[in-house]
């Protein structure tokens, strides 16, 4: 292929080819069993005979088998396709039960010129061997291809929703957060916290792989992934037994762009804006059986301003203290991701994949806080402090994966993963007296190391043509080491732990052994059933330097899952049930006393136990002419819920301390509705609505030792719209808008927020490059989030103003020369989706991707 051919068109053609192959492959091996009609042909409705055609398809230049080449049989009299099949991994094919007559055979595959064999005459009982059919390179033919339609923006499968992010022309210069905001079923707040149907207890995977960086913070991890490198986002609301039992809200799998091309290429991405800049270089090389990728991406954030106000009243020992606080600050950050990977075909049916990825995330926040205290209505002290918070992270992920395919649908894999995250979360505070003179200093040093090793094996095999059996096992060895010190000092001199300073250490071992089995059955009437069982046993050994062993016991859980679907008259009905376990995350366990704001303190609880959730959902989808409509109704019931709880401090006047406890009972019932209209092949418009009712109940312990039962209920409503259009000469435009209502918490309500963007793109240099301009929240200078918390002992009103108006100019260019090769099945990778965040199966039994998060 010549350089001026767009690589995006090539990838689309490869995708369409693979989809065609999947549509043609029933379960079961052997070319004879695969002789089903091509879509749109007579197929099983054509008369059956006793003749047979066989042959082998090879590459004319390399004499190698062309796997999955398409073979179509045409009646010479009517010129209509009457049968078809695809070649196996050795290039062999067979057409059986053919009626005597005159035919022609068309052999084709993406990247090769079509080969037509004319005047094929068959008689009853004849077995005709066409021998070796050689396909030559189809470079010139491929240059003339024109794509007149677009892949669906949103696709629905029996257990998941797929958002094709590669249609987003505003992706340049953004990160994964910008993409996830546009995915139906998901809500992303302005801090980047992601939730599914109101639950932040989700698992996030990147190309089916976990990472310890997600364990520390999902929102920060998403900032490391460049938006324009995301191919699709899968939202799995009813995971099967194959996936880790963690994630009560569901699973998100972020699929990045890949290619199956031969040769060498280099992509350059850059962008500059008033709030951030990017620079990325990614290269790919493939020759024969070996493929190598090397890349790096960096993003800088700046000019991110915030303004906050806080009014809170606490009642301790009959004394009422009012805190009034204002703050002004800004934040900056550097994010980077660097990867080296390779894949190698050991044999036609065996592959080895390995890689190493390093991620860096450095966030620095500065804030000036002014605090005034009123005791029983009398003006008390006024304090001012300058706070610098550093949140630094370095993550290493290394994997080696092996896949052995025996026949279509039957495969065995072994996957390994080592992941380590070194996380530093420190703050320095200068205490200012009269005349802004330095009166004292405070420092919090918190060093965390989160590392894990995973070994996983999976096996799947078809049973007849309409059944699939899957089973496997997994072991995770995880360790968290958190060292924390709170230091104080005068205007000068050394820091020390004296004068109310503290120091401590948490050592948390969590080992998990799991096994599962899953069974899929598809009927001739297009019913699909998938059921499975998964058992996970968790072994915990946790201790602190101060208190010794915490005495947290081991526990096991049996997790069933059932999914069913039925398609009739263009309508698909889905029904699902699953049970999920939610283990506490690193930030919820970490006992570090974080008092960057001394009036609003957070501290983790290392004694937390997991929560258990039962999920139910009923979905209905239908395509009406050019409009796709989906409505899903769901219910979620959680016991022993990990709930955020706030109480007045018994030692710091006016301060509120927030921690986590297993006290909650949560119920949520609601609906997700969205519609996508393909007005033309180049213009699409979508709308979505998410609404649910939440009921929270929990026992809260006060500073006086007395407990009280709290209950809070209410509705949450959110929705938005998006539209995109492609024009002549490479021009495109896209718009997006979203609003989220207030959300119910056990002790109050969190304020709502909104987001909107508009972008335009122009392709240049025969589609080798592009220039884009995008703007976000350009009509408003800031967004205001109003949150109210209250109980019998305190009330808190928190207002946050985010100044996130932004505009960015982007540039991308592709270098190199690539040629298309046959698709390759690569080794599967580890899929840890088993712990709590802060904040498709196919009828033929094909492998589906999930998503999850690796956490303690």
Secondary structure, DSSP 8 states (H G I E B T S, - for coil): --TTS-HHHHHHHHHHHHHHHHHH--SS-STGGG----TTS-GGGS---SEEEEEEEEETTT--B-TT-EEEEEETTT--EEEEEE--TTSEEEEEEE-SEEEEEEEE-TTB--EEEEEEEE-TT-EEEEEEEEE-B-HHHHHT----S---SEEEETTEEEE-GGG-TT-TT-BHHHHHTTSTTEEE-TT--EEETTB--EEEEETTB--HHHHH-HHHHHTTSBGGGEEEEEEESS--TTS-SB-SSEEEEEEE----EEEEEEEEEEEEESSEEEEEEEEEEEETTEEEEEEEEEEEEEEEEEEEEEEEEEEETTEEEEEEEEEEEEEEEEEEEEEEEEEEEEETTEEEEEEEEEEEEEEEEEEEEEEEEEETTEEEEEEEEEEEEEEEEEEEEEEEEEEEEEETTEEEEEEEEEEEEEEEEEEEEEEE-GGG-EEEEEEEEEEEEEEEEEEEEEEEEEETTTEEEEEEEEEEEEEEEEEEEEEEE-SSS--BSTTT-EEEEEEEEEEEEEEEEEEEEE-TTSEEEEEEEEEEEEEEEEEETTTEE-----EEEEEEEEEEEEEETTEEEEEEEEEEEE---HHHH----B-SSTTEEE---TT---EEEEEEEEEEEEEETTEEEEEEEEEEEEEEEEEEEEEE-SSSTT-EEEEEEEEEEEEEEEEEEEEEEE-SSSEEEEEEEEEEEEEEEEEEE-TTS-EEEEEEEEEEEEEEEEEEEE-GGGEEEEEEEEEE--EEETTEEE--EEEEEEEEEEEETTTTEEEEEEEES-S-S-EEEEEEEE-SSEEEEEEEEEE--EEEEEEEEEEEEEEE--------------S-------TT------------
